[in-house]
Amino acid sequence: MTQFTTLSSQVVSLPINDVDTDQIIPARFLKATDKSGMGDHLFADWRYTSDGSPEPDFILNKPEARGAQILLAGNNFGCGSSREHAIWALTGFGFRAVISTSFADIFRNNALKNGLIPIAVDLEMHHELFDLFAEIPDAKLTIDLATQTVCLPDDRRVSFPIDSFSRHCLLRGVDELGYLLGFEKQIGEFEARLVDY
């Protein structure tokens, strides 16, 4: 898993509430078991016309979305079925963080296990962020995982919750297996002691 410490990036605003995982990546793309190329299918039914050409009015097809690593989403992002492919599509496009007021539990857990930070903010801050990026589209946010804060362009800091185990793994760039392998020496010593009994 890619290490996450700090991230400073422009933001893509998607002010749509209750975006479910089938909208993030439609079911027809779930046959794949490989993450590669998943970013091409992100929001496929919104992003492309019926003939497969890019929908010019969709935000991800606009020049200002290129290189943005933070998605500012509507309320209740990632609801619906528990498809890990939704996270693969978001990270495959280049997103490292999603900001919303809330996330479905399974989506949040899948995100954290795949290096995508789900940042929950209160409704007032959520509105303020949408207003900010409507007024200054090229403004940047800085996410500091160590301090669990988002730094706004005016230097204000907004705290966000994250469980300590996920934070630990993300700061070190390890998944659950990588975390366990970090104790390989201690495991070996424990097994050696068992043999002596």
Secondary structure by P-SEA (a helix, b strand, c coil): cccccbbbbbbbbbcccccccccccccccccccccccccccccccccccccccccccccccccccccccccccccccccccccaaaaaaaaaacccccccccccaaaaaaaaaaccccccccaaaaaaaaaaaaacccbbbbbbccccbbbccccbbbbbbbcaaaaaaaaacccaaaaaacaaaaaaaaaaaaaac
